[in-house]
Amino acid sequence: MHFTSEQRLADGVLEREFTLGEIPGILWTPASASASAPMPLILLGHPPLGLRKMYPRLVARAQHSAEQGFASATIELPGSGDRPRWPAAEQARADLHRTMEAGEPVSDEIVDALILPLVEKAVPEWQATLDALLPLPEIGGPVGYSGGVISIGIRLAVVEPRIVAAGFFAGSFVPRAMFQEARQVTIPLHVLLQWDDEGNDRQAALDLFDAFGSKEKSLYANMGGHTGVPQFAGDAAAQFFTRHLK
């Protein structure tokens, strides 16, 4: 891991950009960060739209987490932002957009092509990021995962024992194969669902929640579209991570 830049945000949060091989990422730590009191870490998941486009929302989430005493980190997903082009992913996105613009149902084949290769590539990169971040003196764990793509979060929850709690954002397409993996998830879950999300199959989101094998799982549904998440929903997620990471 190589830190490439750092800056203090207005609230004192330290933002450091880094690279891990070809993978760009960002680490945020509270102003109170100290090697004598290592803090928990939250991995901030996001859709494959590029870190530059997602930055305003990501930094807001990181600052909110810092208020609770958590470090946060995110990485650029494969084929996104300034990373090398991924023609197969571009073709899958083009097929999805063409289908949706035509008002046709999105087939399982399109969803599989869009999501499953992304999960296969992204999850090992998240694990490598954990390998690099956890030895830092100011970060001691435990680790939570927050956000989407929900299928990436599901796979991480199954294969990565260092993640002890997850807050998932319903609203992305989920391959049928991921429902089987969801049954293997046993860590505490906090799932956020926007009831009127224009791009989300609400029933599929409810079925996925039902499939999760966790003994502790909560579904928080709010009225509104994909970007209309109310502030108090973030507060509820913060309380969830405070219970499980501290």
C-alpha positions as CSV (number, residue, x, y, z in Angstrom):
1,M,0.0,0.0,0.0
2,H,1.3,3.5,-0.9
3,F,-0.3,6.7,0.3
4,T,-0.3,9.3,-2.5
5,S,-1.9,12.3,-0.8
6,E,-3.5,13.5,2.4
7,Q,-5.7,16.4,3.6
8,R,-7.6,17.5,6.7
9,L,-11.3,18.0,6.1
10,A,-13.2,20.8,7.8
11,D,-14.2,18.6,10.7
12,G,-10.7,17.4,11.3
13,V,-11.1,14.0,9.5
14,L,-7.8,12.9,7.9
15,E,-8.4,11.8,4.3
16,R,-5.6,9.8,2.7
17,E,-5.7,8.5,-0.9
18,F,-3.7,5.4,-1.5
19,T,-2.9,2.8,-4.2
20,L,-2.8,-0.9,-3.7
21,G,-1.1,-2.2,-6.8
22,E,-3.4,-0.8,-9.6
23,I,-6.3,-0.2,-7.2
24,P,-6.9,3.4,-6.0
25,G,-8.6,3.9,-2.6
26,I,-9.3,6.4,0.1
27,L,-8.9,6.0,3.9
28,W,-10.6,8.4,6.3
29,T,-9.7,8.5,10.0
30,P,-11.2,10.7,12.7
31,A,-9.3,13.7,14.1
32,S,-9.0,11.8,17.4
33,A,-7.3,8.8,15.7
34,S,-4.4,7.5,17.8
35,A,-2.1,4.5,17.7
36,S,-2.6,4.1,21.4
37,A,-6.4,3.4,20.9
38,P,-6.8,1.6,17.6
39,M,-10.3,2.0,16.1
40,P,-12.8,-0.1,14.2
41,L,-12.9,0.1,10.4
42,I,-15.9,0.3,8.1
43,L,-15.5,-0.6,4.4
44,L,-17.7,1.7,2.3
45,G,-19.2,-0.2,-0.6
46,H,-20.6,1.7,-3.6
47,P,-21.9,1.1,-7.2
48,P,-19.4,0.9,-10.1
49,L,-19.8,4.5,-11.1
50,G,-16.2,5.6,-10.2
51,L,-14.8,7.1,-7.0
52,R,-14.8,10.6,-8.5
53,K,-18.5,10.5,-9.1
54,M,-19.3,8.8,-5.9
55,Y,-17.0,10.9,-3.8
56,P,-19.5,13.4,-2.3
57,R,-21.7,10.6,-1.0
58,L,-18.7,8.6,0.2
59,V,-17.0,11.4,2.1
60,A,-20.3,12.3,3.8
61,R,-20.7,8.7,4.9
62,A,-17.1,8.6,6.1
63,Q,-17.5,11.8,8.1
64,H,-20.7,10.5,9.7
65,S,-18.8,7.3,10.7
66,A,-15.9,9.4,12.0
67,E,-18.3,11.1,14.4
68,Q,-18.9,7.7,15.9
69,G,-15.2,6.9,16.2
70,F,-14.8,4.7,13.1
71,A,-12.2,4.8,10.4
72,S,-13.6,4.2,6.9
73,A,-12.1,3.1,3.6
74,T,-13.2,2.5,0.1
75,I,-11.6,1.3,-3.2
76,E,-12.2,1.8,-6.9
77,L,-14.1,-1.2,-8.3
78,P,-12.7,-3.2,-11.3
79,G,-13.4,-1.5,-14.6
80,S,-14.5,1.8,-13.0
81,G,-13.0,5.3,-12.7
82,D,-9.4,5.4,-13.9
83,R,-8.8,1.7,-13.7
84,P,-8.3,-0.3,-17.0
85,R,-11.3,-0.8,-19.2
86,W,-13.3,-4.0,-18.7
87,P,-15.0,-4.7,-22.1
88,A,-17.2,-7.5,-20.8
89,A,-18.6,-5.3,-18.0
90,E,-19.2,-2.4,-20.4
91,Q,-21.1,-4.8,-22.7
92,A,-23.2,-6.0,-19.7
93,R,-24.0,-2.5,-18.7
94,A,-24.9,-1.6,-22.3
95,D,-27.2,-4.6,-22.5
96,L,-28.9,-3.6,-19.2
97,H,-29.4,0.0,-20.3
98,R,-30.8,-1.1,-23.7
99,T,-33.2,-3.5,-22.0
100,M,-34.4,-1.0,-19.5
101,E,-34.9,1.8,-22.1
102,A,-37.0,-0.6,-24.1
103,G,-39.2,-1.3,-21.1
104,E,-38.4,-5.0,-21.2
105,P,-37.8,-7.2,-18.2
106,V,-34.2,-7.7,-17.2
107,S,-33.2,-11.3,-17.8
108,D,-31.3,-13.5,-15.4
109,E,-28.5,-13.7,-18.1
110,I,-28.0,-10.0,-18.1
111,V,-28.0,-9.8,-14.3
112,D,-25.5,-12.7,-14.1
113,A,-23.2,-11.1,-16.7
114,L,-23.4,-7.7,-14.9
115,I,-22.9,-8.8,-11.3
116,L,-21.2,-12.2,-10.9
117,P,-17.9,-11.3,-12.6
118,L,-17.8,-8.1,-10.6
119,V,-18.2,-10.1,-7.4
120,E,-15.4,-12.5,-8.4
121,K,-13.0,-9.7,-9.1
122,A,-13.9,-7.2,-6.4
123,V,-14.1,-9.4,-3.3
124,P,-10.4,-10.5,-3.4
125,E,-9.5,-6.9,-3.8
126,W,-11.4,-5.9,-0.7
127,Q,-9.7,-8.7,1.2
128,A,-6.3,-7.4,0.0
129,T,-7.3,-4.0,1.2
130,L,-8.1,-5.3,4.6
131,D,-4.7,-7.1,4.6
132,A,-3.0,-3.7,4.0
133,L,-5.2,-1.5,6.3
134,L,-5.4,-3.6,9.5
135,P,-1.7,-3.5,10.3
136,L,-1.9,0.4,10.5
137,P,-1.3,1.4,14.1
138,E,-4.5,3.5,14.3
139,I,-6.8,0.7,13.0
140,G,-7.4,-2.3,15.1
141,G,-10.8,-3.6,14.0
142,P,-13.3,-5.1,14.2
143,V,-14.5,-4.5,10.7
144,G,-17.9,-3.8,9.2
145,Y,-19.1,-3.5,5.6
146,S,-21.6,-0.8,4.6
147,G,-23.3,-0.2,1.3
148,G,-23.6,-1.9,-2.0
149,V,-23.2,-3.6,-4.5
150,I,-25.2,-5.9,-2.2
151,S,-23.9,-9.1,-3.9
152,I,-20.3,-8.0,-3.1
153,G,-21.3,-7.5,0.5
154,I,-23.0,-11.0,0.6
155,R,-19.8,-12.7,-0.7
156,L,-17.6,-10.8,1.7
157,A,-19.9,-11.7,4.6
158,V,-19.6,-15.4,3.7
159,V,-15.8,-15.6,3.0
160,E,-14.2,-12.9,5.1
161,P,-14.2,-13.7,8.9
162,R,-12.7,-10.3,9.8
163,I,-16.1,-8.7,8.9
164,V,-18.3,-9.1,11.9
165,A,-21.4,-6.9,10.9
166,A,-22.8,-5.5,7.7
167,G,-25.1,-2.7,6.6
168,F,-26.5,-3.5,3.2
169,F,-28.1,-1.1,0.7
170,A,-30.9,-2.9,-1.2
171,G,-31.3,-1.6,-4.7
172,S,-28.9,-3.4,-7.0
173,F,-29.6,-6.4,-9.2
174,V,-29.0,-9.7,-7.5
175,P,-28.3,-12.9,-9.4
176,R,-30.3,-16.0,-8.3
177,A,-27.0,-17.7,-7.2
178,M,-26.5,-15.0,-4.6
179,F,-29.7,-16.1,-2.8
180,Q,-28.0,-19.4,-2.0
181,E,-25.0,-17.5,-0.7
182,A,-27.3,-15.3,1.4
183,R,-28.4,-18.3,3.4
184,Q,-24.7,-18.8,4.5
185,V,-24.5,-15.3,5.9
186,T,-24.6,-15.4,9.7
187,I,-23.2,-12.1,10.9
188,P,-25.6,-9.3,12.2
189,L,-27.2,-7.4,9.3
190,H,-28.9,-4.0,8.9
191,V,-30.6,-3.8,5.5
192,L,-31.8,-0.4,4.1
193,L,-34.6,-0.5,1.5
194,Q,-36.0,2.6,-0.3
195,W,-39.6,1.5,-0.9
196,D,-40.1,3.5,-4.1
197,D,-36.6,2.8,-5.6
198,E,-37.2,3.1,-9.3
199,G,-34.5,0.7,-10.2
200,N,-35.1,-1.9,-7.6
201,D,-37.3,-5.0,-7.6
202,R,-38.9,-4.5,-4.2
203,Q,-40.1,-8.1,-3.9
204,A,-36.6,-9.5,-4.8
205,A,-35.2,-7.3,-2.1
206,L,-37.7,-8.7,0.4
207,D,-37.0,-12.3,-0.7
208,L,-33.3,-11.7,-0.3
209,F,-33.8,-10.4,3.2
210,D,-35.8,-13.5,4.0
211,A,-33.0,-15.7,2.7
212,F,-30.3,-14.3,4.9
213,G,-29.2,-16.9,7.5
214,S,-28.4,-14.3,10.2
215,K,-30.1,-14.7,13.6
216,E,-29.9,-10.9,14.0
217,K,-31.2,-9.1,10.9
218,S,-33.2,-5.9,10.6
219,L,-34.9,-4.4,7.6
220,Y,-35.3,-0.6,7.5
221,A,-37.7,0.5,4.8
222,N,-38.3,4.2,4.0
223,M,-40.5,5.9,1.5
224,G,-38.7,7.5,-1.4
225,G,-36.5,6.8,-4.4
226,H,-33.0,5.6,-4.7
227,T,-31.3,8.8,-3.7
228,G,-34.0,9.9,-1.1
229,V,-32.5,8.2,1.9
230,P,-33.5,10.2,5.0
231,Q,-30.9,11.4,7.5
232,F,-32.4,9.4,10.3
233,A,-31.7,6.2,8.3
234,G,-28.0,7.0,8.5
235,D,-28.3,7.5,12.2
236,A,-29.9,4.1,12.6
237,A,-27.1,2.5,10.7
238,A,-24.6,4.3,12.9
239,Q,-26.2,2.9,16.0
240,F,-26.1,-0.6,14.5
241,F,-22.3,-0.4,13.9
242,T,-21.8,1.1,17.3
243,R,-23.5,-1.9,18.9
244,H,-21.4,-4.4,16.9
245,L,-18.0,-2.8,16.4
246,K,-17.4,-1.2,19.8
